[in-house]
Amino acid sequence: MSFRIVLSLFLSVAIPVFSVGQDWSVIAVNHTYEARIRLNGKVSTTQVQASDAGQAKKLVQSQFPNATVLSVKKVD
């Protein structure tokens, strides 16, 4: 059985990829992002786990479809 660890670049995020024998797996590297949203005239913040800011914004938009996403920043 062979074991290899390789770092792969995907959307400018290093994603560890490893293999055991012939099977390859990708480990998603998630970070915590804080998004400021405007919902019903009030500004609130929420946190999501995502691999990049674009994915974080899409997650927030799917959770709060009537909200406007004002900003997304990485907190870890």
N, C-alpha and C positions, 0 to 999 in steps of 0.2 A: 504494500500500500504506500503510495507517495502522498506527501503533504506539501503544498506550496501556498505561500501567501504573497499576493501581488496587490499593489495599490493602483487603482484605475482612476482616471480623471473623467468625471461626468458632470457637465454643467459647472465646471470649475470647483467641484467639491470632490475631495479624495474619498473614494469608496473602497474599503477593503474587499478584495475578492479572494476567495480561497478555494482550493480543490482538495478533495480526498479521493485519490484514484482518478476516475474519469468524470466525476460529478462536480460541476462548478456551482457555487452559490454566491449571491451578492448580499452583503450585510448593509442595510440602509443606515446611514449615519444621520440621526435626527438631532436637531437642536431645538431649543425653546425660543420661540418668537413671541413678542408682545405686539399686539395690533391695537391701534387707537381707531375707534369707529364712531360714527355719528348715527344714532338711532333715535328716531322720534324727537329730534332737536337736541338731544343730550349726547355729550361725548363720554364714552366709556372705554375701558381697556379690557382685553381678553388675551389669554395665552394659548398657543397651540404648539404642538410638536410637528416639525416639518424638516425636510432635508435642505430647503433653501427658502428665501424670502418670497419668491413667486408662488411656491406651493403653499406657504403659510397664508398668503393673501387669498388664494383660491379656497383654502379650507375655511377661512373666516367668512368669505362671501357665501359659501355653501351653508354655513351654520346660521348666518344672519343675512338672508337674501334682500331684505329691505334696508340694510345699513350701507353707509358709505365708508369705505376703508380709507382712513386719513393717512396712516403711516404704519409701517411694519419694521421692527428692529429686533435684532438678535440679542438675547439677554444672557446667553451662556457661552 
